[in-house]
């Protein structure tokens, strides 16, 4: 089951009065400032990625050697939830790190190298999981100095994996959630004179998805003579949805972009995150903040839908049992949202759902126990 949600008035990204709570501090002022200072305009998101990539390859040729392991992922058709149409799953687990974040990490590194004009920028970033793994893997292979900040409660398994790749790690304060990791990463970057990658403002990530992920989907669907009615993707930073939506919209103007959020943490949620279980790697930031890569678009560009965690877990089990495909919770949510679109109206329509990964150990434990 998916629920349509309508975002309220756009709040400012700059520091504003903040509800207090455990570890809330002065309203997460550092990350608010960084998001406001680096928020991309739509013109930034539509800028070509290829020239930036070429400059990064010139400065750091080993980046080009990593490119073949990223992208060209399968597009797998499965029936929609009610069986009235087809949902084509863009299965991003085929990337080298096992998730769509291989693409994001590669785009962030290309942008960092090109903007620094140096093959050896010192980097900082925040992540709750998949992007940290992808960045640590790429930086380990490239010999780049990386400091990652993870939320309080990040698993020892994740921290060990990052450190084995040579990344330095810091854990944010208890009670501050993901936004606390973002806030701490700003301070780490400033204190250690590092370049903060700031995935939530990375126009290069959206541009890469437009020129690569979106172009792949267009080529794959065109080969089957399919015109999609919708594209669904769960929103973490928003880069994968923004980029692929622009690409598919240029090929098929009636393709409706669906921004999928957890029902437990919707877009622009004014509440502080409460730690409730939800689809991993996605969701509103809380405290009224909105993903800048989504906020850069006109308000009517995306259709917003919400999927509750129990429904995502049920969909994970269904796709594995009925179709032999393991997907993450956010991918299952995207399949549900795409299904809701094609299951109404005429039979035989198609939609695309971006599946970020096969799912974490924790998600599958929750799916088995629910």
For each residue, the residues with C-beta under 8 A, 3 or more apart:
1: 307 308 311 336
2: 260 305 306 307 311 333 336 337 340
3: 263 305 306 307
4: 303 304 305 306
5: 261 266 267 304 305 306
6: 304
7: 10 267 268 290 299 304
8: 268
9:
10: 7 268 290 295 299
11: 16 268 288 289 290
12: 16 36
13: 32 35 36 39 289 290 292 295
14: 32 33 36
15: 18 26 27 29 32 33
16: 11 12 27 32 288
17: 27
18: 15 24 26 27 28 287
19: 24 271 272 287
20: 24
21: 24 175 272
22: 174 175 176
23: 173 174 175 176 180
24: 18 19 20 21 27 28 175 176 272
25: 28 29 176 183
26: 15 18 29
27: 15 16 17 18 24 32 287
28: 18 24 25 31 32 176 179 180 182 183 287
29: 15 25 26 32 33 183
30: 33 34 183 186 187
31: 28 34 35 179 182 183 185 186
32: 13 14 15 16 27 28 29 35 36 289
33: 14 15 29 30 36 37 186
34: 30 31 37 38 186 196 198 201
35: 13 31 32 38 39 198 200 201 289 292
36: 12 13 14 32 33 39
37: 33 34
38: 34 35 198 201 292
39: 13 35 36 201 292 295 296
40: 44 45 201 202 203 206 292 293 296
41: 44 45 296
42: 45 46 296 297
43: 46 47
44: 40 41 47 203 296
45: 40 41 42 203 206 207 242 243 246 293 296
46: 42 43 207 210 246
47: 43 44 203 207
48: 51 52 207 211
49: 52 53 107 110 204 207 208 210 211 212
50: 53 54 211
51: 48 54 55
52: 48 49 55 56 110 111 114 204 207
53: 49 50 56 57 110 114 208
54: 50 51 57 58
55: 51 52 58 59 113 114
56: 52 53 59 60 63 109 110 111 113 114
57: 53 54 60 61 63 64 110
58: 54 55 61
59: 55 56 113 114 117 118 119
60: 56 57 63 113 119 142
61: 57 58 64 65
62: 65 66 141 142
63: 56 57 60 66 67 106 109 110 113 142
64: 57 61 67
65: 61 62 68
66: 62 63 69 70 96 106 138 141 142
67: 63 64 70 106
68: 65
69: 66 95 96 102
70: 66 67 95 96 102 103 106
71: 95 103 212 213 216
72: 94 216
73: 90 91 92 93 94 95 216
74: 90 91 94
75: 88 89 90 91 216 217 220 221 352
76: 88 89 91 325
77: 86 87 88 89 350
78: 86 87 89 319 323 325 335
79: 83 85 86 87 323
80: 83 84 85 86 87 338 339 342 343 351
81: 315 335 336 339 340 343
82: 339 343
83: 79 80 343
84: 80 342 343 344 347 348 349
85: 79 80 229 339 342 343 347 348 349 350 351
86: 77 78 79 80 226 342 348 349 350 351
87: 77 78 79 80 335 338 339 342 350 351 352 353
88: 75 76 77 217 220 221 226 228 350 351 352 353
89: 75 76 77 78 325 327 331 335 352 353 355
90: 73 74 75 213 216 217 244 352 353 354 355
91: 73 74 75 76 94 325 327 355
92: 73 95 99 100 102 103 354 355 356 357
93: 73 98 99 326 355 357 358
94: 72 73 74 91
95: 69 70 71 73 92 98 99 100 101 102 103 134
96: 66 69 70 102 134 137
97: 101 102 105 130 133 134 137 138
98: 93 95 102 130 133 357 358
99: 92 93 95 102 130 133 134 356 357
100: 92 95 103 104 130 213 240 354 356 357
101: 95 97 104 105 130 131 133 134 135 356
102: 69 70 92 95 96 97 98 99 105 106 134 138
103: 70 71 92 95 100 106 107 205 208 209 212 213 240
104: 100 101 107 108 131 134 199 202 205 208 237 239 240
105: 97 101 102 108 109 131 134 135 137 138
106: 63 66 67 70 102 103 109 110 138 208
107: 49 103 104 110 111 202 204 205 207 208 239
108: 104 105 111 112 125 135 197 199 202 204 205
109: 56 63 105 106 112 113 123 135 138 139 142 144
110: 49 52 53 56 57 63 106 107 113 114 204 208
111: 52 56 107 108 114 115 197 202 204
112: 108 109 115 116 121 123 195 197
113: 55 56 59 60 63 109 110 116 118 119 121
114: 52 53 55 56 59 110 111 117
115: 111 112 195
116: 112 113 121 195
117: 59 114
118: 59 113 121
119: 59 60 113
120: 144 145
121: 112 113 116 118 144 195
122: 144 145 147 192 193 194 195
123: 109 112 135 139 144 145 146 147 194 195 196 197
124: 146 147 148 149 185 188 189 192 194 195 196 197
125: 108 131 132 135 146 147 148 149 185 196 197 198 199
126: 148 149 150 172 178 181 182 184 185 199
127: 130 131 132 135 148 149 150 181 199
128: 132 150 151 154 178 181 280 281
129: 132 133 154 158 280 281 360
130: 97 98 99 100 101 127 133 134 281 356 357
131: 101 104 105 125 127 134 135 199
132: 125 127 128 129 135 136 148 150 158 162 167
133: 97 98 99 101 129 130 136 137 158 161 162
134: 95 96 97 99 101 102 104 105 130 131 137 138
135: 101 105 108 109 123 125 127 131 132 138 139 146 148 167 197
136: 132 133 139 140 146 148 161 162 165 166 167
137: 96 97 105 133 134 140 141 165
138: 66 97 102 105 106 109 134 135 141 142 144
139: 109 123 135 136 142 143 144 145 146 165 166 167
140: 136 137 143 165 166 167
141: 62 66 137 138
142: 60 62 63 66 109 138 139
143: 139 140
144: 109 120 121 122 123 138 139
145: 120 122 123 139 168 194
146: 123 124 125 135 136 139 166 167 168
147: 122 123 124 125 167 168 169 170 188 189 192 194
148: 124 125 126 127 132 135 136 162 167 168 169 170
149: 124 125 126 127 169 170 171 172 181 182 184 185 188
150: 126 127 128 132 154 158 159 162 169 170 171 172 181
151: 128 154 171 172 176 177 178 180 181
152: 171 172 173 174 175 176 177 180 181
153: 174
154: 128 129 150 151 158 159 171
155: 158 159 362
156: 159 160
157: 160 161 361
158: 129 132 133 150 154 155 161 162
159: 150 154 155 156 162 163 169 171
160: 156 157 163 164
161: 133 136 157 158 164 165
162: 132 133 136 148 150 158 159 165 167 169
163: 159 160 166 167 169
164: 160 161
165: 136 137 139 140 161 162
166: 136 139 140 146 163
167: 132 135 136 139 140 146 147 148 162 163
168: 145 146 147 148
169: 147 148 149 150 159 162 163
170: 147 148 149 150 184 188
171: 149 150 151 152 154 159
172: 126 149 150 151 152 176 180 181 183 184
173: 23 152 176 180 184
174: 22 23 152 153
175: 21 22 23 24 152 180
176: 22 23 24 25 28 151 152 172 173 179 180 181 183 184
177: 151 152 180 181 272 273 275 286
178: 126 128 151 181 182 273 285
179: 28 31 176 182 183 273 285 286 287 289
180: 23 28 151 152 172 173 175 176 177 183 184
181: 126 127 128 149 150 151 152 172 176 177 178 184 185
182: 28 31 126 149 178 179 185 186 200 285
183: 25 28 29 30 31 172 176 179 180 186 187
184: 126 149 170 172 173 176 180 181 187 188
185: 31 124 125 126 149 181 182 188 189 196
186: 30 31 33 34 182 183 189 190 196
187: 30 183 184 190 191
188: 124 147 149 170 184 185 191 192 194
189: 124 147 185 186 192 193 194 195 196
190: 186 187 193
191: 187 188
192: 122 124 147 188 189
193: 122 189 190
194: 122 123 124 145 147 188 189
195: 112 115 116 121 122 123 124 189
196: 34 123 124 125 185 186 189
197: 108 111 112 123 124 125 135 202
198: 34 35 38 125 201 202
199: 104 108 125 126 127 131 202 205 237 239
200: 35 182 237 238 291 292 293
201: 34 35 38 39 40 198 292 293
202: 40 104 107 108 111 197 198 199 205 206 237 239 293
203: 40 44 45 47 206 207 293
204: 49 52 107 108 110 111 207 208
205: 103 104 107 108 199 202 208 209 237 239 240 243 293
206: 40 45 202 203 209 210 238 239 240 242 243 246 293
207: 45 46 47 48 49 52 107 203 204 210 211 243
208: 49 53 103 104 106 107 110 204 205 211 212 213 239 243
209: 103 205 206 212 213 214 239 240 242 243 244 247
210: 46 49 206 207 213 214 215 242 243 244 246 247
211: 48 49 50 207 208 214 215 243 247
212: 49 71 103 208 209 215 216
213: 71 90 100 103 208 209 210 216 217 240 243 244 247 354
214: 209 210 211 217 218 243 244 245 246 247 248
215: 210 211 212 218 219 247
216: 71 72 73 75 90 212 213 219 220
217: 75 88 90 213 214 220 221 231 244 247 248 352
218: 214 215 221 222 247 248 251
219: 215 216 222 223
220: 75 88 216 217 223 224
221: 75 88 217 218 224 226 227 228 350 352
222: 218 219 225 226 251
223: 219 220
224: 220 221
225: 222
226: 86 88 221 222 350
227: 221 252 255 350
228: 88 221 231 248 252 255 350 351 352
229: 85 254 255 256 341 342 349 350 351
230: 255 256 257 258 338 341 342 351 352
231: 217 228 241 244 245 248 255 256 257 258 338 351 352 353 354
232: 258 260 305 334 335 337 338 341 351 352 353 354
233: 240 241 244 245 257 258 259 260 334 353 354
234: 241 260 261 279 281 282 330 331 333 334 354 356
235: 238 241 259 260 261 267 282 283 291 294
236: 240 281 282 283 330 356
237: 104 199 200 202 205 240 291 293
238: 200 206 235 241 242 259 291 292 293 294
239: 104 107 199 202 205 206 208 209 242 243 293
240: 100 103 104 205 206 209 213 233 236 237 243 244 354 356
241: 231 233 234 235 238 244 245 257 259 294 302 354
242: 45 206 209 210 238 239 245 246 293 294 296 297
243: 45 205 206 207 208 209 210 211 213 214 239 240 246 247
244: 90 209 210 213 214 217 231 233 240 241 247 248 352 354
245: 214 231 233 241 242 248 249 255 257 301 302
246: 45 46 206 210 214 242 243 249 250
247: 209 210 211 213 214 215 217 218 243 244 250 251
248: 214 217 218 228 231 244 245 251 252 255 257 352
249: 245 246 252 253 255 257
250: 246 247 253
251: 218 222 247 248 255
252: 227 228 248 249 255
253: 249 250
254: 229
255: 227 228 229 230 231 245 248 249 251 252
256: 229 230 231 303 341
257: 230 231 233 241 245 248 249 301 302 303
258: 230 231 232 233 302 303 304 305 334 337 338 341
259: 233 235 238 241 267 294 302 303 304 305
260: 2 232 233 234 235 282 305 306 307 330 333 334 337
261: 5 234 235 265 266 267 282 283 284 304 305 306 307
262: 265 266 278 279 282 283 284 306 307 308 309 312 333
263: 3 266 278 306 307 308 309
264: 274 276 277 278 283 308 309
265: 261 262 269 273 276 278 283 284 286
266: 5 261 262 263 269 283 284 304 306
267: 5 7 235 259 261 284 290 291 294 304
268: 7 8 10 11 284 288 289 290
269: 265 266 284 285 286 288
270: 286 287 288
271: 19 274 286 287
272: 19 21 24 177 286 287
273: 177 178 179 265 283 285 286
274: 264 271
275: 177
276: 264 265 309
277: 264 309 366
278: 262 263 264 265 282 283 309 329
279: 234 262 282 283 307 309 312 328 329 330 332 333
280: 128 129 328 329 330 359 360 362 363
281: 128 129 130 234 236 328 330 356 357
282: 234 235 236 260 261 262 278 279 330 333
283: 235 236 261 262 264 265 266 273 278 279
284: 261 262 265 266 267 268 269 289 290
285: 178 179 182 269 273 289 290 291
286: 177 179 265 269 270 271 272 273 289
287: 18 19 27 28 179 270 271 272
288: 11 16 268 269 270
289: 11 13 32 35 179 268 284 285 286
290: 7 10 11 13 267 268 284 285 294 295
291: 200 235 237 238 267 285 294 295
292: 13 35 38 39 40 200 201 238 295 296
293: 40 45 200 201 202 203 205 206 237 238 239 242 296
294: 235 238 241 242 259 267 290 291 297 302
295: 10 13 39 290 291 292
296: 39 40 41 42 44 45 242 292 293
297: 42 242 294 301 302
298: 301
299: 7 10
300:
301: 245 257 297 298
302: 241 245 257 258 259 294 297
303: 4 256 257 258 259
304: 4 5 6 7 258 259 261 266 267
305: 2 3 4 5 232 258 259 260 261 337 340
306: 2 3 4 5 260 261 262 263 266
307: 1 2 3 260 261 262 263 279 311 312 332 333 336 337
308: 1 262 263 264 311 312
309: 262 263 264 276 277 278 279 312 313 329 366
310: 313 314 370
311: 1 2 307 308 314 315 333 336
312: 262 279 307 308 309 315 316 329 330 332 333 336
313: 309 310 316 317 329 332 363 366 367 370
314: 310 311 317 318 370
315: 81 311 312 318 319 332 333 335 336
316: 312 313 319 320 326 327 328 329 332 359 363 364 367
317: 313 314 320 321 367
318: 314 315 321 322
319: 78 315 316 322 323 325 326 327 332 335
320: 316 317 323 324 325 326 327
321: 317 318
322: 318 319
323: 78 79 319 320
324: 320
325: 76 78 89 91 319 320
326: 93 316 319 320 358 359 364
327: 89 91 316 319 320 331 332 335 355 357 358 359
328: 279 280 281 316 331 332 355 356 357 358 359 360 363
329: 278 279 280 309 312 313 316 332 333 359 363
330: 234 236 260 279 280 281 282 312 333 334 355 356
331: 89 234 327 328 334 335 353 354 355 356 357 359
332: 279 307 312 313 315 316 319 327 328 329 335 336
333: 2 234 260 262 279 282 307 311 312 315 329 330 336 337
334: 232 233 234 258 260 330 331 337 338 353 354 355
335: 78 81 87 89 232 315 319 327 331 332 338 339 353 355
336: 1 2 81 307 311 312 315 332 333 339 340
337: 2 232 258 260 305 307 333 334 340 341 353
338: 80 87 230 231 232 258 334 335 341 342 351 352 353
339: 80 81 82 85 87 335 336 342 343 351
340: 2 81 305 336 337 343 344
341: 229 230 232 256 258 337 338 344 349 351
342: 80 84 85 86 87 229 230 338 339 345 349 350 351
343: 80 81 82 83 84 85 339 340
344: 84 340 341
345: 342 349
346: 349
347: 84 85
348: 84 85 86
349: 84 85 86 229 341 342 345 346
350: 77 85 86 87 88 221 226 227 228 229 342
351: 80 85 86 87 88 228 229 230 231 232 338 339 341 342
352: 75 87 88 89 90 217 221 228 230 231 232 244 248 338
353: 87 88 89 90 231 232 233 331 334 335 337 338
354: 90 92 100 213 231 232 233 234 240 241 244 331 334
355: 89 90 91 92 93 327 328 330 331 334 335
356: 92 99 100 101 130 234 236 240 281 328 330 331
357: 92 93 98 99 100 130 281 327 328 331 360
358: 93 98 326 327 328
359: 280 316 326 327 328 329 331 363 364 367
360: 129 280 328 357 363 364
361: 157 364 365
362: 155 280 365 366
363: 280 313 316 328 329 359 360 366 367
364: 316 326 359 360 361 367 368
365: 361 362 368 369
366: 277 309 313 362 363 369 370
367: 313 316 317 359 363 364 370
368: 364 365
369: 365 366
370: 310 313 314 366 367
